[in-house]
Amino acid sequence: MFKYNHIIFAGTFDRLHVGHKKLLDKAFELADKVSIGITTNEMIKNKLLSQIVEKLDIRYSILEKYLITKNFLKRAQFFVLKDIYGPSIEDNDFDSILVTELTKKNAARINKMRELRGIRDLRIITEPLVRGEDGEVVTSERIRMGEIDRYGHNPQFSILNFQKKELKLPKNLREELRKPLGEVISGSENELKETVYKVIKFIKFIKPTMVIAVGDIVTKSLVGAGYSPDVNIIDLRSRRKQIFNSQLSILNEFSKSKFQIKKADSGPHFAKASRGRQARMMSFLGAMSYEATPESISLVNDPGTINIKTANEIKKSINEFIKTGKKQLMIVKGEEDLLALPAILFAPLNSVVLYGQIDLGVVMVEVTEEKKKGVEEILKKFQ
């Protein structure tokens, strides 16, 4: 025997996650019949990263499959939600509504409208929000942002935390990391211009959430070809040789683009840097000073390691771009090669991370939930 006859429950159901499932299970536990409203893409166009919210038919299909696995489908009805009310202010068959603390105010508005129409109030059942292992609420927005997976798992919480200063690449993993993590756009350094134009063409075709470039040659070539990635991570060297100085055209190319240098080696470590590095830094910053706002934060990343502080600054730069639209430039003291891994881990879904692979060309990693999981498994093998 059910407590209620007909309950109503609505949501976006983007990337159906553990929070959605708990609420759905509760709805079918409470009522004989459950009407499920699925919001239109138009209704959620102002949500963060709304451009990558799954299309309504995909969300419906995944939701339906879940209900089948739980043997709930025969008791379910569906409707498309174009506003906060839907059929809830027209149908007297409903006797209850399931909400969370975030949506409870909408239920109150629904009851107010039902009262004006002479329809009995709905019993409002408020369920607690589901929290992930990091203690934060599990939401579709956080999944789109790449912070957590659908189970509330946060790789930063378990791997890239501040219990260690850095992660070290073990020797037995080096061969595995020589394998490209994504699609290779083939081309040697002599054919780099042609390769870069292929990359740009592909980026324009897939329209990613954002583009992150890791490495001096890749960044230099893209900017030189007129395309500015959203987050750029460089160390002023290629194959451990200096490539940036005041004579190089890349400085002029960067100065034409709006980059925010948030993480420049201009802090305490800068004073200890070699004169050559200081000169490269000053010429680089000087060429961009009218656009840039450098902070006194020193980013260090020793060869064969991933510095935890630097990795977390990558996350901050990604979030800064999403929040402000300002392109980010990170200049690392040491070596940036392995920083492609935290870049993939922290990037929003549907992003692209680019890095160079010696003798192969440019590797283009399309960031998916599966790709993030793969990178997490690699990082677990670091020491």
Number of C-alpha atoms within 10 A of each C-alpha: 8 11 10 19 15 22 26 23 18 22 15 21 23 24 20 19 18 18 21 22 16 14 20 20 13 13 26 22 16 19 19 16 22 28 21 20 24 23 22 17 19 10 14 16 12 10 11 16 17 15 15 15 21 15 12 16 11 14 18 21 10 15 21 15 13 16 18 12 9 10 10 18 17 10 14 16 12 15 14 15 19 15 12 17 18 17 16 24 22 13 11 15 12 22 18 24 25 23 23 16 10 10 14 17 11 13 24 14 14 20 21 16 17 20 14 11 11 11 16 16 20 22 15 18 15 16 15 13 18 20 16 19 15 15 10 14 15 25 26 22 18 19 23 25 22 23 22 27 24 20 16 23 17 22 25 20 13 13 17 24 15 13 9 12 14 20 18 16 19 12 10 10 12 11 8 11 12 10 9 16 21 17 12 18 18 18 19 16 15 8 11 18 16 14 20 24 16 15 20 16 11 14 16 9 9 12 12 19 19 20 24 28 26 25 25 25 21 24 27 23 19 23 20 18 15 14 16 25 23 21 25 27 25 24 24 24 18 16 11 10 8 14 17 22 18 16 10 12 13 21 21 16 20 22 19 15 15 17 23 23 23 22 24 22 27 20 15 11 14 19 11 10 14 10 11 11 18 16 15 18 21 17 17 22 21 15 19 23 16 10 17 18 14 19 14 14 17 21 23 21 23 16 15 17 21 27 24 22 18 23 25 18 17 26 18 15 23 26 16 17 16 18 10 8 11 17 23 25 27 26 24 22 22 18 23 28 24 21 23 23 19 23 26 28 29 23 27 28 24 22 21 26 26 27 27 22 20 12 10 14 20 27 21 23 22 22 24 19 18 10 17 24 15 14 18 20 13 15 20 13 13 17 11
